[in-house]
């Protein structure tokens, strides 16, 4: 009987340790791994003062972005690069610098949609009339 109680106590102790270990793992670290790779622009959401609408990207002029495993973000458009981090288990934050273009410093928010696409929205500076981009994974 003492042996059974000892084994039960050990089982409970190891179970408690395993639960604690799982809680110590940041849920956002897995989200960062989800975006690693290359993504191609498929649609842009714009508004010119009226209701917003989606415009398909021109496949003849692909816009590619890349997320590297070390947190580096690279964009072929306007020579932009930067760093990204996981903000929550469902969202990443991208801080970029561009050598050309109207906005040279900005912050973006990205989220994987149920469709598997990546939606990216500028958060600083924000779009007054609404803007967003959707990307599909290519590598």
C-alpha positions, 0 to 999 in steps of 0.5 A: 500500500505504501508503494502505491501511495509513493508512486501516486505522489511521484506521479502527481509531483512529475505531473505538476512539474510538467504543467509548470514547464509548459506554462514557462514556454512563451506562447508567442515564440511559436507564432514567430516560427509560423511566419518564417519564410517568403510571402508574396502580396496577393491583395491590398485594401485601400480607401480613397475617402469612401468605402474601402475595397480590395485590389488584386496584386499584379503578378507581373510585378510581385512584391515579396517579403521575408521573415528570417528565423533570427527575427530579421524582416526584409522587403523588396519594396522601397528597400525596407528591412527591419525586425519582427517579434511575436506580440501575442500568440496570434500577432507579430509586430514588425518595425521597419526602416526604408531607405526610400519612400514617403514613410521611412520609419514605421511599425506594422502588425501582422496576423495569420488568417484562418485562410493561411494568408498573412494580413499586415496593417500599419500601426504607426503611422496609421492609415486614416482611411484604412489600409491592409495587405494580404500575403500568401506563403511562397517558401 
